[in-house]
Amino acid sequence: MAKIKPNIIVTGTPGVGKTSHCALLAQNTGLTHLSINQTVKERECHDGWDEEFQSWIVDEDKLLDSIEDE
């Protein structure tokens, strides 16, 4: 089955309003807002924590498999 809705990826510096902007975008378009950070943590789509960068080391294959039907 073909995917009908697009994937829109929003990136940027912490604290600039990405989450707020995405929530508003989802509300106004009917799209789903999916926080990749939250998904990576909750569904364990990572290979651990990077101390230097203070972030999860994302396992892209696990992540893509996890959100495939979203």
mmCIF file of the N, C-alpha and C atoms, coordinates in Angstrom:
data_MODEL
# 
_entry.id   MODEL 
# 
loop_
_atom_site.group_PDB 
_atom_site.id 
_atom_site.type_symbol 
_atom_site.label_atom_id 
_atom_site.label_alt_id 
_atom_site.label_comp_id 
_atom_site.label_asym_id 
_atom_site.label_entity_id 
_atom_site.label_seq_id 
_atom_site.pdbx_PDB_ins_code 
_atom_site.Cartn_x 
_atom_site.Cartn_y 
_atom_site.Cartn_z 
_atom_site.occupancy 
_atom_site.B_iso_or_equiv 
_atom_site.pdbx_formal_charge 
_atom_site.auth_seq_id 
_atom_site.auth_comp_id 
_atom_site.auth_asym_id 
_atom_site.auth_atom_id 
_atom_site.pdbx_PDB_model_num 
ATOM 1   N N  . MET A 1 1  ? 0.836  -1.175 0.000  1.00 0.00 ? 1  MET A N  1 
ATOM 2   C CA . MET A 1 1  ? 0.000  0.000  0.000  1.00 0.00 ? 1  MET A CA 1 
ATOM 3   C C  . MET A 1 1  ? 0.884  1.244  0.000  1.00 0.00 ? 1  MET A C  1 
ATOM 4   N N  . ALA A 1 2  ? 0.586  2.186  -0.838 1.00 0.00 ? 2  ALA A N  1 
ATOM 5   C CA . ALA A 1 2  ? 1.387  3.407  -0.959 1.00 0.00 ? 2  ALA A CA 1 
ATOM 6   C C  . ALA A 1 2  ? 1.120  4.344  0.218  1.00 0.00 ? 2  ALA A C  1 
ATOM 7   N N  . LYS A 1 3  ? 2.170  4.974  0.661  1.00 0.00 ? 3  LYS A N  1 
ATOM 8   C CA . LYS A 1 3  ? 2.057  5.945  1.742  1.00 0.00 ? 3  LYS A CA 1 
ATOM 9   C C  . LYS A 1 3  ? 1.436  7.225  1.183  1.00 0.00 ? 3  LYS A C  1 
ATOM 10  N N  . ILE A 1 4  ? 0.439  7.736  1.867  1.00 0.00 ? 4  ILE A N  1 
ATOM 11  C CA . ILE A 1 4  ? -0.274 8.913  1.383  1.00 0.00 ? 4  ILE A CA 1 
ATOM 12  C C  . ILE A 1 4  ? 0.261  10.201 2.007  1.00 0.00 ? 4  ILE A C  1 
ATOM 13  N N  . LYS A 1 5  ? 0.569  10.163 3.291  1.00 0.00 ? 5  LYS A N  1 
ATOM 14  C CA . LYS A 1 5  ? 1.039  11.360 3.992  1.00 0.00 ? 5  LYS A CA 1 
ATOM 15  C C  . LYS A 1 5  ? 2.557  11.453 3.935  1.00 0.00 ? 5  LYS A C  1 
ATOM 16  N N  . PRO A 1 6  ? 3.094  12.666 3.810  1.00 0.00 ? 6  PRO A N  1 
ATOM 17  C CA . PRO A 1 6  ? 4.552  12.832 3.737  1.00 0.00 ? 6  PRO A CA 1 
ATOM 18  C C  . PRO A 1 6  ? 5.214  12.745 5.109  1.00 0.00 ? 6  PRO A C  1 
ATOM 19  N N  . ASN A 1 7  ? 6.505  12.486 5.097  1.00 0.00 ? 7  ASN A N  1 
ATOM 20  C CA . ASN A 1 7  ? 7.330  12.611 6.297  1.00 0.00 ? 7  ASN A CA 1 
ATOM 21  C C  . ASN A 1 7  ? 7.996  13.970 6.222  1.00 0.00 ? 7  ASN A C  1 
ATOM 22  N N  . ILE A 1 8  ? 7.836  14.766 7.258  1.00 0.00 ? 8  ILE A N  1 
ATOM 23  C CA . ILE A 1 8  ? 8.479  16.073 7.331  1.00 0.00 ? 8  ILE A CA 1 
ATOM 24  C C  . ILE A 1 8  ? 9.422  16.028 8.518  1.00 0.00 ? 8  ILE A C  1 
ATOM 25  N N  . ILE A 1 9  ? 10.694 16.230 8.275  1.00 0.00 ? 9  ILE A N  1 
ATOM 26  C CA . ILE A 1 9  ? 11.687 16.172 9.345  1.00 0.00 ? 9  ILE A CA 1 
ATOM 27  C C  . ILE A 1 9  ? 12.133 17.584 9.672  1.00 0.00 ? 9  ILE A C  1 
ATOM 28  N N  . VAL A 1 10 ? 12.019 17.950 10.950 1.00 0.00 ? 10 VAL A N  1 
ATOM 29  C CA . VAL A 1 10 ? 12.406 19.282 11.413 1.00 0.00 ? 10 VAL A CA 1 
ATOM 30  C C  . VAL A 1 10 ? 13.592 19.124 12.348 1.00 0.00 ? 10 VAL A C  1 
ATOM 31  N N  . THR A 1 11 ? 14.691 19.798 12.030 1.00 0.00 ? 11 THR A N  1 
ATOM 32  C CA . THR A 1 11 ? 15.887 19.743 12.866 1.00 0.00 ? 11 THR A CA 1 
ATOM 33  C C  . THR A 1 11 ? 16.310 21.162 13.227 1.00 0.00 ? 11 THR A C  1 
ATOM 34  N N  . GLY A 1 12 ? 17.160 21.278 14.219 1.00 0.00 ? 12 GLY A N  1 
ATOM 35  C CA . GLY A 1 12 ? 17.660 22.593 14.577 1.00 0.00 ? 12 GLY A CA 1 
ATOM 36  C C  . GLY A 1 12 ? 18.276 22.623 15.959 1.00 0.00 ? 12 GLY A C  1 
ATOM 37  N N  . THR A 1 13 ? 18.731 23.778 16.310 1.00 0.00 ? 13 THR A N  1 
ATOM 38  C CA . THR A 1 13 ? 19.372 24.025 17.598 1.00 0.00 ? 13 THR A CA 1 
ATOM 39  C C  . THR A 1 13 ? 18.381 23.824 18.734 1.00 0.00 ? 13 THR A C  1 
ATOM 40  N N  . PRO A 1 14 ? 18.812 23.249 19.856 1.00 0.00 ? 14 PRO A N  1 
ATOM 41  C CA . PRO A 1 14 ? 17.921 23.085 20.996 1.00 0.00 ? 14 PRO A CA 1 
ATOM 42  C C  . PRO A 1 14 ? 17.342 24.428 21.465 1.00 0.00 ? 14 PRO A C  1 
ATOM 43  N N  . GLY A 1 15 ? 16.061 24.406 21.790 1.00 0.00 ? 15 GLY A N  1 
ATOM 44  C CA . GLY A 1 15 ? 15.419 25.575 22.388 1.00 0.00 ? 15 GLY A CA 1 
ATOM 45  C C  . GLY A 1 15 ? 14.874 26.608 21.427 1.00 0.00 ? 15 GLY A C  1 
ATOM 46  N N  . VAL A 1 16 ? 14.825 26.298 20.122 1.00 0.00 ? 16 VAL A N  1 
ATOM 47  C CA . VAL A 1 16 ? 14.348 27.305 19.165 1.00 0.00 ? 16 VAL A CA 1 
ATOM 48  C C  . VAL A 1 16 ? 12.862 27.163 18.827 1.00 0.00 ? 16 VAL A C  1 
ATOM 49  N N  . GLY A 1 17 ? 12.201 26.120 19.359 1.00 0.00 ? 17 GLY A N  1 
ATOM 50  C CA . GLY A 1 17 ? 10.767 25.983 19.138 1.00 0.00 ? 17 GLY A CA 1 
ATOM 51  C C  . GLY A 1 17 ? 10.360 24.902 18.155 1.00 0.00 ? 17 GLY A C  1 
ATOM 52  N N  . LYS A 1 18 ? 11.224 23.924 17.920 1.00 0.00 ? 18 LYS A N  1 
ATOM 53  C CA . LYS A 1 18 ? 10.901 22.854 16.970 1.00 0.00 ? 18 LYS A CA 1 
ATOM 54  C C  . LYS A 1 18 ? 9.658  22.084 17.399 1.00 0.00 ? 18 LYS A C  1 
ATOM 55  N N  . THR A 1 19 ? 9.590  21.694 18.662 1.00 0.00 ? 19 THR A N  1 
ATOM 56  C CA . THR A 1 19 ? 8.456  20.913 19.152 1.00 0.00 ? 19 THR A CA 1 
ATOM 57  C C  . THR A 1 19 ? 7.161  21.705 19.053 1.00 0.00 ? 19 THR A C  1 
ATOM 58  N N  . SER A 1 20 ? 7.199  22.969 19.452 1.00 0.00 ? 20 SER A N  1 
ATOM 59  C CA . SER A 1 20 ? 6.005  23.817 19.363 1.00 0.00 ? 20 SER A CA 1 
ATOM 60  C C  . SER A 1 20 ? 5.568  23.996 17.922 1.00 0.00 ? 20 SER A C  1 
ATOM 61  N N  . HIS A 1 21 ? 6.518  24.228 17.046 1.00 0.00 ? 21 HIS A N  1 
ATOM 62  C CA . HIS A 1 21 ? 6.222  24.408 15.624 1.00 0.00 ? 21 HIS A CA 1 
ATOM 63  C C  . HIS A 1 21 ? 5.613  23.134 15.036 1.00 0.00 ? 21 HIS A C  1 
ATOM 64  N N  . CYS A 1 22 ? 6.183  21.989 15.369 1.00 0.00 ? 22 CYS A N  1 
ATOM 65  C CA . CYS A 1 22 ? 5.679  20.719 14.846 1.00 0.00 ? 22 CYS A CA 1 
ATOM 66  C C  . CYS A 1 22 ? 4.280  20.408 15.368 1.00 0.00 ? 22 CYS A C  1 
ATOM 67  N N  . ALA A 1 23 ? 4.023  20.713 16.623 1.00 0.00 ? 23 ALA A N  1 
ATOM 68  C CA . ALA A 1 23 ? 2.688  20.490 17.183 1.00 0.00 ? 23 ALA A CA 1 
ATOM 69  C C  . ALA A 1 23 ? 1.661  21.347 16.450 1.00 0.00 ? 23 ALA A C  1 
ATOM 70  N N  . LEU A 1 24 ? 2.002  22.585 16.186 1.00 0.00 ? 24 LEU A N  1 
ATOM 71  C CA . LEU A 1 24 ? 1.106  23.480 15.450 1.00 0.00 ? 24 LEU A CA 1 
ATOM 72  C C  . LEU A 1 24 ? 0.917  23.007 14.011 1.00 0.00 ? 24 LEU A C  1 
ATOM 73  N N  . LEU A 1 25 ? 1.985  22.581 13.386 1.00 0.00 ? 25 LEU A N  1 
ATOM 74  C CA . LEU A 1 25 ? 1.911  22.055 12.024 1.00 0.00 ? 25 LEU A CA 1 
ATOM 75  C C  . LEU A 1 25 ? 0.991  20.829 11.965 1.00 0.00 ? 25 LEU A C  1 
ATOM 76  N N  . ALA A 1 26 ? 1.151  19.920 12.905 1.00 0.00 ? 26 ALA A N  1 
ATOM 77  C CA . ALA A 1 26 ? 0.308  18.726 12.955 1.00 0.00 ? 26 ALA A CA 1 
ATOM 78  C C  . ALA A 1 26 ? -1.154 19.093 13.172 1.00 0.00 ? 26 ALA A C  1 
ATOM 79  N N  . GLN A 1 27 ? -1.393 20.030 14.075 1.00 0.00 ? 27 GLN A N  1 
ATOM 80  C CA . GLN A 1 27 ? -2.763 20.470 14.380 1.00 0.00 ? 27 GLN A CA 1 
ATOM 81  C C  . GLN A 1 27 ? -3.431 21.082 13.147 1.00 0.00 ? 27 GLN A C  1 
ATOM 82  N N  . ASN A 1 28 ? -2.689 21.860 12.386 1.00 0.00 ? 28 ASN A N  1 
ATOM 83  C CA . ASN A 1 28 ? -3.264 22.575 11.246 1.00 0.00 ? 28 ASN A CA 1 
ATOM 84  C C  . ASN A 1 28 ? -3.342 21.744 9.961  1.00 0.00 ? 28 ASN A C  1 
ATOM 85  N N  . THR A 1 29 ? -2.634 20.620 9.914  1.00 0.00 ? 29 THR A N  1 
ATOM 86  C CA . THR A 1 29 ? -2.614 19.825 8.682  1.00 0.00 ? 29 THR A CA 1 
ATOM 87  C C  . THR A 1 29 ? -3.233 18.447 8.833  1.00 0.00 ? 29 THR A C  1 
ATOM 88  N N  . GLY A 1 30 ? -3.435 18.012 10.072 1.00 0.00 ? 30 GLY A N  1 
ATOM 89  C CA . GLY A 1 30 ? -3.933 16.656 10.294 1.00 0.00 ? 30 GLY A CA 1 
ATOM 90  C C  . GLY A 1 30 ? -2.839 15.605 10.245 1.00 0.00 ? 30 GLY A C  1 
ATOM 91  N N  . LEU A 1 31 ? -1.589 16.035 10.123 1.00 0.00 ? 31 LEU A N  1 
ATOM 92  C CA . LEU A 1 31 ? -0.467 15.100 10.145 1.00 0.00 ? 31 LEU A CA 1 
ATOM 93  C C  . LEU A 1 31 ? -0.187 14.679 11.587 1.00 0.00 ? 31 LEU A C  1 
ATOM 94  N N  . THR A 1 32 ? 0.601  13.645 11.753 1.00 0.00 ? 32 THR A N  1 
ATOM 95  C CA . THR A 1 32 ? 0.973  13.157 13.082 1.00 0.00 ? 32 THR A CA 1 
ATOM 96  C C  . THR A 1 32 ? 2.334  13.707 13.463 1.00 0.00 ? 32 THR A C  1 
ATOM 97  N N  . HIS A 1 33 ? 2.437  14.220 14.696 1.00 0.00 ? 33 HIS A N  1 
ATOM 98  C CA . HIS A 1 33 ? 3.735  14.688 15.206 1.00 0.00 ? 33 HIS A CA 1 
ATOM 99  C C  . HIS A 1 33 ? 4.372  13.537 15.961 1.00 0.00 ? 33 HIS A C  1 
ATOM 100 N N  . LEU A 1 34 ? 5.512  13.099 15.484 1.00 0.00 ? 34 LEU A N  1 
ATOM 101 C CA . LEU A 1 34 ? 6.241  12.007 16.105 1.00 0.00 ? 34 LEU A CA 1 
ATOM 102 C C  . LEU A 1 34 ? 7.607  12.525 16.523 1.00 0.00 ? 34 LEU A C  1 
ATOM 103 N N  . SER A 1 35 ? 7.863  12.560 17.818 1.00 0.00 ? 35 SER A N  1 
ATOM 104 C CA . SER A 1 35 ? 9.152  13.013 18.323 1.00 0.00 ? 35 SER A CA 1 
ATOM 105 C C  . SER A 1 35 ? 10.159 11.873 18.203 1.00 0.00 ? 35 SER A C  1 
ATOM 106 N N  . ILE A 1 36 ? 11.144 12.059 17.354 1.00 0.00 ? 36 ILE A N  1 
ATOM 107 C CA . ILE A 1 36 ? 12.138 11.012 17.142 1.00 0.00 ? 36 ILE A CA 1 
ATOM 108 C C  . ILE A 1 36 ? 12.938 10.763 18.421 1.00 0.00 ? 36 ILE A C  1 
ATOM 109 N N  . ASN A 1 37 ? 13.281 11.825 19.134 1.00 0.00 ? 37 ASN A N  1 
ATOM 110 C CA . ASN A 1 37 ? 14.017 11.672 20.394 1.00 0.00 ? 37 ASN A CA 1 
ATOM 111 C C  . ASN A 1 37 ? 13.253 10.775 21.362 1.00 0.00 ? 37 ASN A C  1 
ATOM 112 N N  . GLN A 1 38 ? 11.980 11.059 21.523 1.00 0.00 ? 38 GLN A N  1 
ATOM 113 C CA . GLN A 1 38 ? 11.131 10.294 22.427 1.00 0.00 ? 38 GLN A CA 1 
ATOM 114 C C  . GLN A 1 38 ? 10.989 8.851  21.937 1.00 0.00 ? 38 GLN A C  1 
ATOM 115 N N  . THR A 1 39 ? 10.795 8.684  20.642 1.00 0.00 ? 39 THR A N  1 
ATOM 116 C CA . THR A 1 39 ? 10.654 7.351  20.059 1.00 0.00 ? 39 THR A CA 1 
ATOM 117 C C  . THR A 1 39 ? 11.914 6.523  20.259 1.00 0.00 ? 39 THR A C  1 
ATOM 118 N N  . VAL A 1 40 ? 13.066 7.124  20.029 1.00 0.00 ? 40 VAL A N  1 
ATOM 119 C CA . VAL A 1 40 ? 14.343 6.421  20.204 1.00 0.00 ? 40 VAL A CA 1 
ATOM 120 C C  . VAL A 1 40 ? 14.472 5.927  21.642 1.00 0.00 ? 40 VAL A C  1 
ATOM 121 N N  . LYS A 1 41 ? 14.130 6.772  22.604 1.00 0.00 ? 41 LYS A N  1 
ATOM 122 C CA . LYS A 1 41 ? 14.235 6.378  24.018 1.00 0.00 ? 41 LYS A CA 1 
ATOM 123 C C  . LYS A 1 41 ? 13.215 5.299  24.376 1.00 0.00 ? 41 LYS A C  1 
ATOM 124 N N  . GLU A 1 42 ? 11.950 5.548  24.059 1.00 0.00 ? 42 GLU A N  1 
ATOM 125 C CA . GLU A 1 42 ? 10.873 4.645  24.479 1.00 0.00 ? 42 GLU A CA 1 
ATOM 126 C C  . GLU A 1 42 ? 10.946 3.277  23.810 1.00 0.00 ? 42 GLU A C  1 
ATOM 127 N N  . ARG A 1 43 ? 11.362 3.243  22.556 1.00 0.00 ? 43 ARG A N  1 
ATOM 128 C CA . ARG A 1 43 ? 11.382 1.983  21.814 1.00 0.00 ? 43 ARG A CA 1 
ATOM 129 C C  . ARG A 1 43 ? 12.784 1.383  21.719 1.00 0.00 ? 43 ARG A C  1 
ATOM 130 N N  . GLU A 1 44 ? 13.719 1.994  22.439 1.00 0.00 ? 44 GLU A N  1 
ATOM 131 C CA . GLU A 1 44 ? 15.106 1.528  22.517 1.00 0.00 ? 44 GLU A CA 1 
ATOM 132 C C  . GLU A 1 44 ? 15.740 1.335  21.133 1.00 0.00 ? 44 GLU A C  1 
ATOM 133 N N  . CYS A 1 45 ? 15.605 2.349  20.315 1.00 0.00 ? 45 CYS A N  1 
ATOM 134 C CA . CYS A 1 45 ? 16.180 2.329  18.963 1.00 0.00 ? 45 CYS A CA 1 
ATOM 135 C C  . CYS A 1 45 ? 17.541 3.015  18.979 1.00 0.00 ? 45 CYS A C  1 
ATOM 136 N N  . HIS A 1 46 ? 18.381 2.589  19.895 1.00 0.00 ? 46 HIS A N  1 
ATOM 137 C CA . HIS A 1 46 ? 19.695 3.216  20.034 1.00 0.00 ? 46 HIS A CA 1 
ATOM 138 C C  . HIS A 1 46 ? 20.738 2.183  20.420 1.00 0.00 ? 46 HIS A C  1 
ATOM 139 N N  . ASP A 1 47 ? 21.980 2.596  20.289 1.00 0.00 ? 47 ASP A N  1 
ATOM 140 C CA . ASP A 1 47 ? 23.112 1.748  20.663 1.00 0.00 ? 47 ASP A CA 1 
ATOM 141 C C  . ASP A 1 47 ? 23.816 2.286  21.903 1.00 0.00 ? 47 ASP A C  1 
ATOM 142 N N  . GLY A 1 48 ? 23.075 3.029  22.719 1.00 0.00 ? 48 GLY A N  1 
ATOM 143 C CA . GLY A 1 48 ? 23.651 3.569  23.938 1.00 0.00 ? 48 GLY A CA 1 
ATOM 144 C C  . GLY A 1 48 ? 23.708 5.080  23.917 1.00 0.00 ? 48 GLY A C  1 
ATOM 145 N N  . TRP A 1 49 ? 24.369 5.627  24.920 1.00 0.00 ? 49 TRP A N  1 
ATOM 146 C CA . TRP A 1 49 ? 24.451 7.069  25.165 1.00 0.00 ? 49 TRP A CA 1 
ATOM 147 C C  . TRP A 1 49 ? 25.842 7.570  24.831 1.00 0.00 ? 49 TRP A C  1 
ATOM 148 N N  . ASP A 1 50 ? 25.933 8.668  24.106 1.00 0.00 ? 50 ASP A N  1 
ATOM 149 C CA . ASP A 1 50 ? 27.215 9.283  23.776 1.00 0.00 ? 50 ASP A CA 1 
ATOM 150 C C  . ASP A 1 50 ? 27.492 10.388 24.799 1.00 0.00 ? 50 ASP A C  1 
ATOM 151 N N  . GLU A 1 51 ? 28.445 10.160 25.673 1.00 0.00 ? 51 GLU A N  1 
ATOM 152 C CA . GLU A 1 51 ? 28.772 11.131 26.728 1.00 0.00 ? 51 GLU A CA 1 
ATOM 153 C C  . GLU A 1 51 ? 29.274 12.453 26.159 1.00 0.00 ? 51 GLU A C  1 
ATOM 154 N N  . GLU A 1 52 ? 30.088 12.375 25.119 1.00 0.00 ? 52 GLU A N  1 
ATOM 155 C CA . GLU A 1 52 ? 30.659 13.601 24.547 1.00 0.00 ? 52 GLU A CA 1 
ATOM 156 C C  . GLU A 1 52 ? 29.571 14.523 23.992 1.00 0.00 ? 52 GLU A C  1 
ATOM 157 N N  . PHE A 1 53 ? 28.622 13.955 23.256 1.00 0.00 ? 53 PHE A N  1 
ATOM 158 C CA . PHE A 1 53 ? 27.578 14.761 22.624 1.00 0.00 ? 53 PHE A CA 1 
ATOM 159 C C  . PHE A 1 53 ? 26.284 14.828 23.443 1.00 0.00 ? 53 PHE A C  1 
ATOM 160 N N  . GLN A 1 54 ? 26.264 14.088 24.565 1.00 0.00 ? 54 GLN A N  1 
ATOM 161 C CA . GLN A 1 54 ? 25.093 14.078 25.445 1.00 0.00 ? 54 GLN A CA 1 
ATOM 162 C C  . GLN A 1 54 ? 23.818 13.753 24.669 1.00 0.00 ? 54 GLN A C  1 
ATOM 163 N N  . SER A 1 55 ? 23.881 12.663 23.896 1.00 0.00 ? 55 SER A N  1 
ATOM 164 C CA . SER A 1 55 ? 22.724 12.246 23.108 1.00 0.00 ? 55 SER A CA 1 
ATOM 165 C C  . SER A 1 55 ? 22.775 10.746 22.856 1.00 0.00 ? 55 SER A C  1 
ATOM 166 N N  . TRP A 1 56 ? 21.631 10.207 22.448 1.00 0.00 ? 56 TRP A N  1 
ATOM 167 C CA . TRP A 1 56 ? 21.542 8.799  22.108 1.00 0.00 ? 56 TRP A CA 1 
ATOM 168 C C  . TRP A 1 56 ? 22.245 8.545  20.779 1.00 0.00 ? 56 TRP A C  1 
ATOM 169 N N  . ILE A 1 57 ? 22.849 7.380  20.656 1.00 0.00 ? 57 ILE A N  1 
ATOM 170 C CA . ILE A 1 57 ? 23.435 6.934  19.402 1.00 0.00 ? 57 ILE A CA 1 
ATOM 171 C C  . ILE A 1 57 ? 22.329 6.160  18.689 1.00 0.00 ? 57 ILE A C  1 
ATOM 172 N N  . VAL A 1 58 ? 21.697 6.798  17.722 1.00 0.00 ? 58 VAL A N  1 
ATOM 173 C CA . VAL A 1 58 ? 20.510 6.243  17.079 1.00 0.00 ? 58 VAL A CA 1 
ATOM 174 C C  . VAL A 1 58 ? 20.878 5.083  16.161 1.00 0.00 ? 58 VAL A C  1 
ATOM 175 N N  . ASP A 1 59 ? 20.147 3.991  16.321 1.00 0.00 ? 59 ASP A N  1 
ATOM 176 C CA . ASP A 1 59 ? 20.249 2.858  15.393 1.00 0.00 ? 59 ASP A CA 1 
ATOM 177 C C  . ASP A 1 59 ? 19.164 3.104  14.346 1.00 0.00 ? 59 ASP A C  1 
ATOM 178 N N  . GLU A 1 60 ? 19.557 3.629  13.199 1.00 0.00 ? 60 GLU A N  1 
ATOM 179 C CA . GLU A 1 60 ? 18.599 4.044  12.177 1.00 0.00 ? 60 GLU A CA 1 
ATOM 180 C C  . GLU A 1 60 ? 17.750 2.886  11.675 1.00 0.00 ? 60 GLU A C  1 
ATOM 181 N N  . ASP A 1 61 ? 18.318 1.690  11.565 1.00 0.00 ? 61 ASP A N  1 
ATOM 182 C CA . ASP A 1 61 ? 17.536 0.542  11.107 1.00 0.00 ? 61 ASP A CA 1 
ATOM 183 C C  . ASP A 1 61 ? 16.425 0.215  12.099 1.00 0.00 ? 61 ASP A C  1 
ATOM 184 N N  . LYS A 1 62 ? 16.750 0.178  13.389 1.00 0.00 ? 62 LYS A N  1 
ATOM 185 C CA . LYS A 1 62 ? 15.736 -0.080 14.411 1.00 0.00 ? 62 LYS A CA 1 
ATOM 186 C C  . LYS A 1 62 ? 14.675 1.013  14.408 1.00 0.00 ? 62 LYS A C  1 
ATOM 187 N N  . LEU A 1 63 ? 15.111 2.266  14.273 1.00 0.00 ? 63 LEU A N  1 
ATOM 188 C CA . LEU A 1 63 ? 14.184 3.383  14.276 1.00 0.00 ? 63 LEU A CA 1 
ATOM 189 C C  . LEU A 1 63 ? 13.228 3.300  13.097 1.00 0.00 ? 63 LEU A C  1 
ATOM 190 N N  . LEU A 1 64 ? 13.757 3.093  11.908 1.00 0.00 ? 64 LEU A N  1 
ATOM 191 C CA . LEU A 1 64 ? 12.907 3.019  10.721 1.00 0.00 ? 64 LEU A CA 1 
ATOM 192 C C  . LEU A 1 64 ? 11.936 1.841  10.792 1.00 0.00 ? 64 LEU A C  1 
ATOM 193 N N  . ASP A 1 65 ? 12.395 0.704  11.294 1.00 0.00 ? 65 ASP A N  1 
ATOM 194 C CA . ASP A 1 65 ? 11.500 -0.437 11.484 1.00 0.00 ? 65 ASP A CA 1 
ATOM 195 C C  . ASP A 1 65 ? 10.409 -0.096 12.495 1.00 0.00 ? 65 ASP A C  1 
ATOM 196 N N  . SER A 1 66 ? 10.778 0.632  13.531 1.00 0.00 ? 66 SER A N  1 
ATOM 197 C CA . SER A 1 66 ? 9.843  0.987  14.593 1.00 0.00 ? 66 SER A CA 1 
ATOM 198 C C  . SER A 1 66 ? 8.739  1.931  14.129 1.00 0.00 ? 66 SER A C  1 
ATOM 199 N N  . ILE A 1 67 ? 9.049  2.837  13.221 1.00 0.00 ? 67 ILE A N  1 
ATOM 200 C CA . ILE A 1 67 ? 8.060  3.835  12.804 1.00 0.00 ? 67 ILE A CA 1 
ATOM 201 C C  . ILE A 1 67 ? 7.457  3.554  11.424 1.00 0.00 ? 67 ILE A C  1 
ATOM 202 N N  . GLU A 1 68 ? 7.785  2.410  10.854 1.00 0.00 ? 68 GLU A N  1 
ATOM 203 C CA . GLU A 1 68 ? 7.369  2.081  9.492  1.00 0.00 ? 68 GLU A CA 1 
ATOM 204 C C  . GLU A 1 68 ? 5.862  2.217  9.279  1.00 0.00 ? 68 GLU A C  1 
ATOM 205 N N  . ASP A 1 69 ? 5.060  1.817  10.241 1.00 0.00 ? 69 ASP A N  1 
ATOM 206 C CA . ASP A 1 69 ? 3.603  1.834  10.075 1.00 0.00 ? 69 ASP A CA 1 
ATOM 207 C C  . ASP A 1 69 ? 2.935  3.049  10.714 1.00 0.00 ? 69 ASP A C  1 
ATOM 208 N N  . GLU A 1 70 ? 3.706  4.027  11.116 1.00 0.00 ? 70 GLU A N  1 
ATOM 209 C CA . GLU A 1 70 ? 3.142  5.225  11.764 1.00 0.00 ? 70 GLU A CA 1 
ATOM 210 C C  . GLU A 1 70 ? 2.482  6.119  10.733 1.00 0.00 ? 70 GLU A C  1 
# 
